[in-house]
Amino acid sequence: MRRGGRQRLLKHGGARKLVDIGLLPKGKTIHFVGIGGSSMSGLAIMLHRFGYRVSGSDREENANLRAVREAGICSAVGHRSGNVHEDVRLIVSTPAIRKDNPELLAGRTRGLPVVDRGEVLGRIMGGYAQGIAVAGTHGKTTVTSLITAMLTAAGLDPGASVGTAATSDGGNHRMGSGPHFVAEACEYHRNFLHLRPSTAVVLNVKAEHSDYFAGLDDTMDAFRGFVDGIRPGGTLVASADCARARTLTVGPGRQRVSFGAAADADVRAEGLTWDDGRPRFSVTYRGEKLGDLAPRLLGRHNVDNVLAAVAVGHLCGLTLDDMRAGIESFGGAPRRVQGKGTRNGVQVYDDIACHPTEIAATMDAVRGAARGGRILVVLRPNSYVRVRDFMEQYADCFAAGETVVVTDIFAGRDTEEYGVHSRDLVRVMRSAGRDVRYIQDLPGICAFVDEALRAGDTLVTIGPGDIGSVGETWLAGGCDRS
């Protein structure tokens, strides 16, 4: 399709009745256990705006919980059985919530149905004519956010659900009056099997979540199920560079579009050049040049992310001219190779990267943008199970001459420590010749960083939680030495 297709979509994408998710009458209450979560908060606000009564709780105060309250949803700090009041008729939860949570126990005692957040997301997507679901071991948040920005700038007014505050208005969701709904589709606990998209994007398939999946065959089985859920007449958009994604096939009445650097990819980047780590290239679709792009995103991995978004835009009837403003204005999702600022000639970047593959991509992007000085990395490994599974791969993420500070492992969803510690990771990295040291506490890390950095250097913080505060402390003036 070309511009005429876009006009048809706009014509049919106007006022739309509120989504009926079909789980309970709108006069009753849906209670979210963990409502302050990155995606749960957005889903709760969407249901509230669709006309449902919503309540919720989370274990501690955070920005998402405040946003939920500002939207008019009653939300408590702390999990207690009393939070499940008498009007509650449905409970929404996630795999991150323990089965002995007092609110889940209270709901089950009353015989209330408990559904996964993925089912709610699937019901919301089902209320839109065109569902776009972005899956993959890595890159989901960036590509979901990029597609949302692209469709918004093109005037298609999409709805969206993203795992971070990455929409154009700085939120983790978007209502949208158009026909499209864009969602981050998570494979953990086969969450994405609740979705029935018209366009399914698969960025990559790699070993991950061994606390749930029995191995790569089990993971691939989940992705095949996700692709099998594509609506009739829909499309799989898959990486041509990932061997496992290449094996995914679609059923009758559905089509397949590929993207990447492979010679047989449908959507490719030609004439790739770099400007301070940012790419410039021409986009071709099945050999036809669509036009040129200069995204703001750093790193080679983001070239593929842009190509995935272009493939989706093409399916939505957009020309590259239609897509360009949204793509080139998109500065990236929070904590994805995010430039935080510069002080005393030191550039600071922050990334939430959890998996060694993501960390390697982040480091590659930072090296491309670095100004020739040293690179100092502060790493908080994410989850004991990942450190156990990928300990040898961590050393490969960093180059000789880069200084790496490793702090304690972030437990995340882990229910056990698997007998590993950050000191074990440090020993393995040292044996591979890396300049690495273990520092347990943030004040100690800040003091080391303050002493080590010189003009021209680059500081990179990597990992979940508050590890990014190290860079923020540096930018604010460094450690308090009083």
Secondary structure, 3 states (H helix, E strand, C coil): CCHHHHHHHHHCCCCCCCCCCCCCCCCCEEEEECCCCCCHHHHHHHHHHCCCEEEEEECCCCHHHHHHHHCCCEEEECCCHHHCCCCEEEEEECCCCCCCCHHHHHHHHCCCCEEEHHHHHHHHHCCCCEEEEEECCCCHHHHHHHHHHHHHHCCCCCEEECCCCCCCCCCCEECCCCCEEEEECCCHHHHHHHCCCCEEEECCCCCCCCCCCCCHHHHHHHHHHHHHCCCCCCEEEEECCCHHHHCCCCCCCCEEEEECCCCCCCEEEEEEEEECCEEEEEEEECCEEEEEECCCCCCHHHHHHHHHHHHHHHHCCCCHHHHHHHHHHCCCCCCCCEEEEEECCEEEEEECCCCHHHHHHHHHHHHHHCCCCCEEEEECCECHHHHHHHHHHHHHCCCCCCEEEECCCECCCCCCCCCCCHHHHHHHHHHCCCEEEECCCHHHHHHHHHHHCCCCCEEEEECCCCCCHHHHHHHCCCCCCC
